[in-house]
């Protein structure tokens, strides 16, 4: 399953500050300055985290007047969902096999 973004989605999600930024943006669009106010790190550090999330497809930055607003973007989440779905199918098949095995065992007794 090749990555379609310039940055691996799991690398982007590995940092707790980036996950917190995503949670903030899930509530509403925010400017970079507004996001930075929620952290005890420098604004340039927050900007770097935002750039990582943007490159990975988790957020989009839109110009609105003189502000740059960040909002969630679906493409990074789609990549995560595809990865999770692959293993969901795998585990569903394993559980189905176990269920079939147990049913067959019960009928043989």
C-alpha positions, 0 to 999 in steps of 0.5 A, spaced: 500 500 500 504 505 497 503 512 501 500 517 496 503 523 501 510 526 501 510 524 508 508 518 512 502 519 515 504 515 521 511 519 522 506 525 522 502 522 527 507 520 532 508 526 535 503 528 541 504 535 539 501 534 532 496 529 535 493 535 539 493 540 533 489 535 530 484 535 536 484 542 536 482 543 529 477 538 529 473 543 533 474 549 529 478 552 523 484 556 527 490 561 525 497 558 526 497 564 532 491 561 535 494 554 535 500 556 538 497 559 544 495 552 546 502 550 547 508 551 551 513 551 545 515 557 540 511 559 534 516 557 529 516 550 532 508 550 532 509 552 525 514 546 523 509 541 526 503 544 522 507 544 516 509 536 517 501 535 518 500 539 511 505 535 507 502 529 510 495 531 508 492 532 515 491 539 514 490 544 509 492 552 510 487 557 507 489 564 506 483 568 509 485 576 509 491 577 512 490 570 516 492 563 514 487 558 517 488 551 518 483 546 517 483 538 517 484 535 510 481 528 509 487 525 505 491 523 511 486 520 514 484 516 508 491 513 508 490 511 515 483 508 514 486 504 508 491 501 513 487 500 519 481 497 514 487 492 511 488 489 518 480 490 520 479 485 514 485 480 516 482 480 524 475 479 521 477 473 517 481 470 523 475 471 528 471 468 522 476 462 522 476 461 529 468 461 530 467 456 524 472 452 528 469 452 534 462 451 531 465 444 527 468 442 534 461 443 537 458 439 532 463 433 532 461 432 540 
